[in-house]
Amino acid sequence: MTQLSVRRWTPKHVAKWLKEEGFCDYVDLLCYKHRLDGTSLLALSEYDLRSPPLELKVLGDIKRLMVSIRKLQKQNIDVLEELGLPFDGHSPTGSGGSLDWLCNGDPGRDCDSTDTAPVGEEYHQYTNGKYKQQTRRLDPEYWKTVLSSIYVVFVFGFTSFVMVIVHERVPDMRTYPPLPDIFLDSVPRIPWAFAMAEACGVILCNIWLLVLLLHKHRSILLRRMCSLMGTVFMLRCITMFVTSLSVPGQHLQCSGKMYGDMWAKLQRAVAIWSGFGMTLTGVHTCGDYMFSGHTVVLTLLNFFVTEYTPRSWNFIHTLSWVLNLFGIFFILAAHEHYSIDVFIAFYITTRLFLYYHTLANTRAYQQSRRARIWFPMFSFFECNVNGPVPNEYCWPFSRPAVMRRLIK
């Protein structure tokens, strides 16, 4: 039998091999009940022995049988390769399933493959079918981050210009008084509330910048922030240009203001852009109500802070949510926006964030043709980021050395 190729073994040959190896108790189960031949014997794994329909119960027999099978596999590596079952020194790993190709030319597993590791990570398969996570290097792709930064800067500039256009056609308060709003009609205006809302945003921004500085995959995080921020504000440009709401409060001295020629409009847009559209920097705008840009920034910062910090950082997560919610409350308490402006801004921002990260964390969507057609920018930025980005931290500078040892 030793001269006969394992590929030609019948269940009778396998039964004889099992008896020679000292596993007589399993001859009936493996050879006669489940008709194990030479090919299926080589493909057998510890997971197969433990799981239905075999369900071997004696741990020592399972381990000893796997040792014998590995020896047999090692002696027949050429047969394994012919069968498409490469031998890794422990057990053959299935190669069934087709390959998909990533945008960098590297092959990726097809989402329909039946023996893939858990989605979004690189794993080593043990002989018992379990997986051990291996270190996965994520390409920072700085050039894509630069493109996303250019994109968001362009969108902010375009938004500033649209705000100038919208200010020119803000409805006259004498003709179009403030619309009925349950919150604004019920809560008295707090004059200093809007400054507090922007202060909440500044604190959140500093927390996010610290997380971004220390995160090992800061380039990917910045790219995602820029792409999402730019997309939401581009949508905001459309909504506030299409629909001009009346001023939400009598305290706002807003009226249609003509800036004259195109050069004057551009100068005003640059002033808004350079001041980040904040009243703390002396920027005052009118007409840009649908929907709230301040709510968008607060919410995105909050979601990025909570997403890219460990789940155990409860204090940071609680502080981030408190700043987000209090910031929204202060926007409304200042009567600077209608309630619907804030609600829609919060809803759109959270949905886009969740949709984006669901796609990014699920390779089945990420590599699909549908994603490339409907979300071309997402596919471009995320095609080489396979799965969730791990929350790993490092000190980005060579000095001081104590920081590099402390943050790792």
Disulfide bonds with the S-S distance in Angstrom:
Cys103-Cys383 1.76
Cys254-Cys286 1.70
